[in-house]
Amino acid sequence: MSMNYEPNYGYGVHVPSETLIKNSQSDDFDLEEFVYDLSGVLLDGDTYDQVHNARLWHVDKQHELTEAKWTELVGCVLPFQVEPLIFGNTNRTYDDVIASLHAEYGQYLVDGFDFHKHFVKFEVVEFC
């Protein structure tokens, strides 16, 4: 029996709870549909009996990575549509990257959402 897998990796914003998403309280809101409409990645979805291998790292202003605890691997990640160059020789600052995340996803997340706190590098492999 062969197993299919889909790797997802890059940088994005971690949304640990659907309560952080605008309109999530409406009767017709569906987290899985929301995530897939934005080309995001569910961290704890198992609708189709998928097994996930997920890792997240919080990214700080010094570009240091701190691996998230397994208890934080819930919700979803909304990725940059184009992976940003934030390390190495680039003219973009950390704050520029956060501003790009806010511009891309601010309309979907609650007012006051902390993009600095939820900026992550992620690797998620879905096996099905």
N, C-alpha and C positions, 0 to 999 in steps of 0.2 A: 504494500500500500504506500503510495507516495503522498507526501504532505506538501501543500502549497504554503508559501509564506510571502509576506509583503513587508519590506523594511521601510521605515520612515525615520528620518533623522534631520537635524538642523537646529535652528534657533527659533524661538517663538515665545508666546505668552501662555503660561500655565493657568488654567481656570479651574481651581480645585472644587468648586461647587456651582451648580447651576443657578443658585440664588444670586450669583455675581453677574448673570446675564440678564440684560433688559428683556422684558416680556416673558421671562421664564415662568411667571405665575399664571399666564393665560392658559385656558383650557386646552388649546390646540398646540401648545409648545411641546416639541419632541427634541430632546437633547441630541440624540443620534442624528436626526435629520439636520439640525442646526450645525453640528460639527462637520458632517459630510458636505453640506452646502458651502462651507468655507474651506474645504480641503483640509480640515483639521484631523486630529487623531484622538480617538477615545482611549483613555487609559484603563478604564475598568469595565468597558462594555463587553458583554458576552452574549449578545442577542443571537448570534449565529454560532455559538459554541466555539468561539475563537479563543485561543490561548495567547496571552500577551507576554512578551518579555520586554519590560519597560525600564528605562533608566532616565532620570532627570538630574541635571546639575543646575543649581542657581548660579547666575553670573553676576558678579559685583562690578563696581566701578573700576577696579583694577584688573578686570577681566579674569579674576580668579574664579575657579569653579568649585562649588561645594555640592557633593552628591546629596540628593534628597533621600530622606528615609523612606522605606517601603510604605509607611502609612500615608505618605504624601502622594502616592501614585494613584490618585483618584481624579475624576473629572475629565478634562481634556486639555490638549495643547492646540493652540491656533498658531500655525507656523507663518514665518515670513514667506511670501510667495516667491521671493528670490532671496537666497541666503545672503545675509549681510556680511561684508568684510569688516569685522570689528577687531581682529587681531592682526598684528604685523604692520606693514607699511600701508596705512590708509589715512585719509584725511577726515574720516568720520570719527566723532567722539562717541563715548558711551551714551551721552545725552542725546546725540543725533539718532542713535539706534532706538532709544526709548521713544523719542518723538515719532519715528517711523512706525513703531508698533502702535502707538496711540492713534496715529493717523489711519492706520489700516483697520484697527479693531475697536477704537474708542466708541464708535457709534453703536456697537453691540453690547458693551459692558457697562455696568452701573457707573453712575457718576462717582468720582473719587476712587475708582479702581487703581490699585497701586501697581503700575507697570514695572517699576524698579524691583519690587519684591517678587514679582511673578515672571521676570525675564529668565528664560531657561535655555539650556542646550538640552536636546532630547534625542534618545534612540529608542524606538519602539518597533518591535517585530511582532507581527500578527501571524500566527500559525493557524491554518484551517484545513 
